[in-house]
């Protein structure tokens, strides 16, 4: 999915080799304070302010007059924290990843937020509460189909086709496991990129047999965009690992779902 995730460990790849694993980070349960974020203090993640956002948030208009329509932050998390600060002061805002073909050197757009009733009921009918499905929950539904299913049938089918597996050639039979991903740091051409894959899929001959293949996967639901920063890191990792872009279409749930799987080619 196109957003930053909080993880307890970080893996580092350099030229396809695992070279470091960070120590577990801990935060006091009583520490809920967040330092204010200011545009321009750090660089690495750029957002472009769109006119609709200016229409709903007066404080943002002051910010643009000072910093221009492109705001720089150290990461998407920093940008999202800043947008939350602005939204608390006036009209709600949201960040949307740019499509891969965006010609400008930006990572996301800053837009006026559609504010569905995801925290309070959109409708109350007696003792029945009806809530809207926000973007985060919509994305989580697509991920759950592949990551949290009792058995990842769609991924198993893909692997059988992609590896041209003949069960007669396996001693114990194909076993596919799906685990949540962790933050990866990929070094390529003296440039460091970061990406947290949604999941890591391993195909083995039996539970403890030989590893047949490993895939690092990014999952998007519906028409959600793959973020430019994600795609760059995925291409860098694809120089040494198998990397998949998976799009899950859930319009026909609960009866059916569809998906498209495309392998990411290396940037080299």
N, C-alpha and C positions, 0 to 999 in steps of 0.2 A: 504494500500500500504505500501512495505518494507522500506521509507524515513522518518526524524523528521519534524514536522510541527510547524509553528508559530501560537499560539493561544493567545487570549486575557484573557483567564481565565483558571484556573487549578483546577480540582476536585481531592479530596483525599479520597480514600477508605481505611478503616482499618477494617479487619474482616467483609467485606461486607457492612460497614456503612459509609455514607458520613460524613466526620468529619471536612472538611475545604474547603474553596473556596478562591483562591488567589484574591487579588485586581487586577484590570486592569492595565497592564503595558503599559506605553506610552513612545514613543521615538520621539525626535524632528525630524520633517520632513527634517531638514537641516543637520542632523547628519548621514552621510553615512560612517563614518570611522569604520574600524574593526581592533581590535588589532591582531597582528600576532599570529598564533598558533604554538606552538613548541611541537613535540612529547615527551611524557614522563612527561610533566608538571602535567598532571592529568591522572587518570585511570578510567576505566569503559566501554571503547569501544576500542577493539583491532582489528587491521587490519594486514593482512599478505601480504607482497609485493611479487608479482609474477614476474617471469623472464621477461615477455613481457613488464612490466612497467619499469623495469631497462633498457631495450633496447632503450626506446624512451625518457627517461628523465635522463640527466646526473646529475642534482642536486639530484635526488632521490638516485642515486648510492652513492653519498657522505653521504647522510642521513643514508643509510643502513649500511655503514661502521662504522658509529658512534653509531647507535642504534640497529643494527641487523635487520632481516627481519620482525620482529613483532613490530609494532608501536602502542603505547598506547595514547588514548585521553580521555577526560572527557565525550564525547558524540559523536553521529554520526554527529551532526552539526559541532562540532569542527573538526572532521576528514575531512568532506567535505570542510570546509573552508581552511584547510591546503592543501588539494588536489588542490583546485583552485589556491592557492598561487604557488604550484609547476608547475601546468599546464601553468600558465602565464609566467614562466621562460623558459620552454622548451616544450617537447612533451606533448600532452594532456593525462590526466589520469582520471580514474573513480573508484568509489567504487561499489562493488557488494556484496550483502548479502550472507553469507554462507548458504548452505542447512541445514536442521534440523539434518541431519545425519553426519555432519562434526565432526570428532573425536577430532580435536584440539580445545583448549579453545580460539577461536577467533570469532569475530562477522562479519567480512567482509574480502573480498579480495581487494587488490589494483591492478588494471589492466591497461593496455594501453587502451585508449579510442578509440572506433570507433567514428569518428567525422562526423555524418551525417549533411547535410545542413539544420539545423533547424533555423538558424538565417539569412542565405542568400540563395537565390534560388539554388536548385540543377540543375535546368534547366529553361531556359527562351525561350518561343516560342511566339514571338510577344508580345502581352500585357498579356500573361498568364505566371504566375510564379508558378513553382512547387517546393514545399519544402518537405524534408524528415520528417517522423514522428519519433521523438526521444523517448527515453524510458519514460520520464516523461509524454509526451502527450499520448503515448500509454496507460500508466496506467490510466491517467485521463479519457480516453474514456470508459474504463471498469467501472470506478466509476460512470461516468455520467449516464450510463444506469440504475443504481439502485438508485442513490441519486437524480439526477436531472430530472428524467422522470416525466411526468405529473401524472402518477399513477404507483406505483411499483408493476406491475402485478406478476412478478416472486416471489417477497417476499411475496405477499399476498397468492399466491398459496402454497408456502412453509409453511406458518403459518397455513393455513387451514388444510394441511395434518398433520403437526407436532402436532398441538393442537387438532386435530380431532374435528374441530368446526362444530356444527350443528346450522345453522342460526335460527332454531326454538327455540333454547335455549337462544338466545340473544334478548335483549329487543329492541335494536336499529340497530343491524347489525354490522358486523366486520368493524372496521376502523383502517387502518395501516398508521402510520406516520414515515417518515425517516428524521432524522436530522444529520447534520455534527457533528462528534465527537469532544471532547475537550481532552486536555491532562489529563490523569489519573495517580495518584500515588497510587500504591497498596502495602500495607504492609503485608508481609506474612513471618512467621517464623523469625521475627526480621530483615528481609531483605526488602529493598524498591526497587520496580520496577516501571518503567514508560512506559506508552503506550498511544498513541493517536489513538483511533479507528477511522476508516474512517467514520463510521456512527453509530447511535443508532436508533434502530427500536422499535417502541412501537405498540402493538396491544391492542385496546380498544373496548368496547361495545359502539359504537357510538362515537361522537366527545368528549363528556365530561363524558362518562360512566366509568365503572370499568376498571382498567388496567388488561388485561388478561395475558400479558407477555411482557418483555423487553429483547432485544438482543443487545449486543455490538459486532460490526462486523468489520473485517479486510477484505478488498477486494484486490485481486490480479488479474491482467489481463494476459492472456496467461500463459506462463511458469515462470513468475516472482516468486522469492523465498520469503517465509515468513522468516523474519529475526529472528535469535535466540533470541535476546532481546525481540522482539515482542511476540514470542511464550511463553517465560518464564512469561512475564507479563500477557498474556492472560490466561495461566494455573492458575496463582495465583488468578486472578479475577474470574475465573470459579468456585472457591470454593463457591462463594456466588451469582454469577450472571450467566445468560445465555450468552455464548460467541460463535460466529460463525466465521469460516473461509470460505470465499466465493471466488471461482475462476470463473472469467468471460472469456469466449472464444469468441472472436470477429472476427474470421477468415471469417465468412460468412456474415458479415455486407455488405450492409445495409439490406439484406433480413431477416437474422436470427442471433441470438446469443444464446450461451449455457452457463450454469453455473452449478457448483457443490457446494453444501453447506454441511459443516461438522461441528458438534458441538465440541468445545474444551473441553476436560476432565480436571478436576482439577488435580494439581500436588500432592495433598494430597492423 
